[in-house]
Amino acid sequence: MPKALFIVTVWLVLLSAVPSFADSFPKVDADLADYDAAIEKMNAAFANVPEDAASKDWIAKKLQHMVDIDQHMRKCSMSLPHERQYTEAEQKYFWSQFMTRFRDLDRQNTADLKSLLKTHSWFTISQFGKKCDSNAWLLVQHADQDPEFQKEILAKLEKLYPTGETRPQNYAYLFDRVALSSSDPSKRQPQRYGTQGHCVAPGKWEPFPIEDEANVDTRRAEVGLPPLVEYMALFLDVCN
């Protein structure tokens, strides 16, 4: 399973409020400074690439850069608290500081992607290749702050995947993401392919509710996904 595809299925618990802190957390502040410096360095390096919105090569590089910073951010969000052995207080402080960075980067990537899509309806496989198609999809998958945009792209992918112009798995993952993306729990719908879920215990991941769950493996096979039980096993080492 591609790393990007694997990471996208891990749902983060977003803080609904940012608490205030009287204590100092120098280790966390140092880690956040390193993170900021890494993102700044990546952005500065791409800024040296001559912009040419009419060039497919430049668009491919732009999409890759957006995915690179997206994945670096998500990797840090999952790894830093664990690898750096934050205390409970340090974890709370980390999330109070990191979530603004998280949301801002996703918003910027969504805005940049929308700008590219003003010229190209989608980065189809025949015109841009599989990498651009998957990179653009990943950015849409993470545009949770703009569910209407996700729905718009889902409608495009629904027409494109039967023709081979986008990966069928892209459609499946985005379908499930859209079904569950509403901020209002009463408006959320069951997912169709079982791609979205959460850790419920160490070494145990479970999908969120699935429509017609008895036939989910048939639907997964239709879009090239493995049986659900095999997919769930991939999270054995992630849920800890």
N, C-alpha and C positions, 0 to 999 in steps of 0.2 A: 504494500500500500504506500503511495507517495506520501512523503512527510507532510506536505502542505494539506493533503486531503485528510490525513490523520489528525492534525492539529485542529482543523476546522470543526471537528465533531465534539471537541471538548468545550463545554459551556462554562463560562466564568460566572461566578456570583458577583454581580455588580452592586456596589454599595449605594443605597438609596439616599444616604445623607453623609456629609463629610464632617466628622467630629473634629473638635479642636483639641490640641495637645499642648500641655504645659511642659512636658518632659522633652528632653533632647534625645535624638536617635542618630548619632554620628555615623554609625555603620550603614544605616539605610540611606542617609543623605549622601554618603560617598558613593554608594551603589547607584543612586539616582543620577548623580553627577556623571558617572561613567556611562550610564545609559544615554543621557542627553548628549554627551560628547560623541558617542558612537553614531547616533542618529544624525547629528550635525555633520559629522565626517562623511557619512553616506550621501547626504543631500548635497554637500559641497562637491563631492566627486562627480555626481550626476550633473550638477550645474555646469560642469566643464564640457559636457557633451553638446555640440551645436544643435539647437532646437530646429526641427523641420517637421511640422505637423503633417505635411503632405508625404513624408517618407515613411514607408512601412518599416524600414529598419529602425528609424528613430522611435516610432510607436512601440515596436517590440522592446526596445531598450527602456522606454518610459514605463511600460507595463511591468517589466522585470524589476525595475527599481522600486516601483510602488509595492510589489509583492515582497521584495527583499526587506524593506523597512517594516512592512506589516508583519512578516514572520519573525523579524528580530524583536519587535515589540511583544508579540505573543509568547515567544520563547522566554523572554525575560520575565514576563508576568507570571509564568508557570514555574520557572526554575529558580529565580532569585530567593523567594521566601524559603524554599526547601533547601537549596544548596548552601545558602548562607546561614541556615539554621536560625532564622529569626524567632525571637520570643513572640508570644501572643501580642504583646503591646507593639512590638516592631512590625508585625504583620499588619495590624490595624493602621499604623502610621503609614506603612508602605502603600497600602491600598488607598488611603486618603489622599496621598500625593500622586500615585500613579494613574488613577482613573481619569483625571483630567487629561493627562498625556495620551492615554488610551483612546478616549473619545475624540480628542482633537485630531489625532493622526488618522483615525477612521473617517472623520468628516472631511479632512483634506483629500484623502485618497478617493472618496466618493465624488467630491467636487471635480477632481482632476479627471476621473473616469468619465463623468458626465460630459466634460468638455471634449474629450476624445470622441465620444459617441455622437456629438453634434455633426461630425463629418462621416463617421462610419456607423451604420446601424448596429453591427456587431463585428467582432474580429473572427470571421469565419475561417474554418480550417483550410478551405481551398484557397483563400486569399492571404491569410496570415500564418497559417500553420497551427499545429496542435498546442504548442506552448503558449502562444498569445491567447488562444481560446480559453485554455485552462487558467492562465493568469488573470484574465479579465473576469472569469467566473468567480475565482477566489475573492476578488475585491468586492464583487456584488454580494457574495455570500456573507461578507463581513460588514456590509452596509446596513446593519440592523437599525441604525438611527433613522433610516429612510425606507420604511417598509413599502411605500408606494413605488419607489424606484425598483426595489427587488421584485415586486409584482409585475412591473413593466418589462423587466428583463426576462422573468419567468415566461411570460407570454411569447417573447421572441424565441427563447430556447425550445419551447414546446413545438414550435413550427420547424425549428432548425435540426433538432436531433434526429428525427426520422430520415432526414436527407443526408446525414453524415457531416453536417456543417458545424456541429458541436458534439462533444462527448455525451452520450446518453446519461452517464453518471452525473454530469454537471446539472442536467435537468432534475434528476432525482434528488440530489442534495439540496438544490435550491427550492424545489417543491416543498420538501419537509421543513426547511428553514422558514419559508413564508407562512406555512400553515401554523407554525408555533411562534411567529415573531410579534404578534400583537402585544402591546404593553398592557392591554386589558385581558386578564385571564379568561373572562367570559366569552371573548371573541376568538380565542385560539381554537384551531381545528386539529383533529388527529392527523398525524403524519401518514404518508403512504408507504414509505420504503424503510422506515426504522433507522434512519441515519443519525438522528439527533437524540441524545440521551445525557445521562449524568452518572457520576460515581455514587453508589449507594452504600458501599462498604469497601474496605481494602481488597483490591483485586476483583471487585465486582462492579460492572457497569450495566445499566439498564436503559433501554430506549424509552422515550416518552410515549404516551398512548398512540397506538397504530390502528388505522381503519382496517377492518376485515383482516385481523392479524393472522388468521389461519392460512391465508393465501399470500402472506407477505413475501415468502421466498420465491413464489412464482413471479411476482412483480419485480423483485430484485434481479432475478435471472434475466428478465426482459430488457433490463438496462445494463446488464453486465456486472452486477454486484454479487458477491458471494452470499451464501446462506447466512441468515441473521446470527446463528449460533457461532459461526466462524468469525463474523465481524465483531461480536461481543468479546470474543477471546483476545482480540487485539489490544484490549484495554487492561489486560491482566496486570501489567507493570505500570500503567498510567495511574490507576486508582490506588492511592496509597494514603 
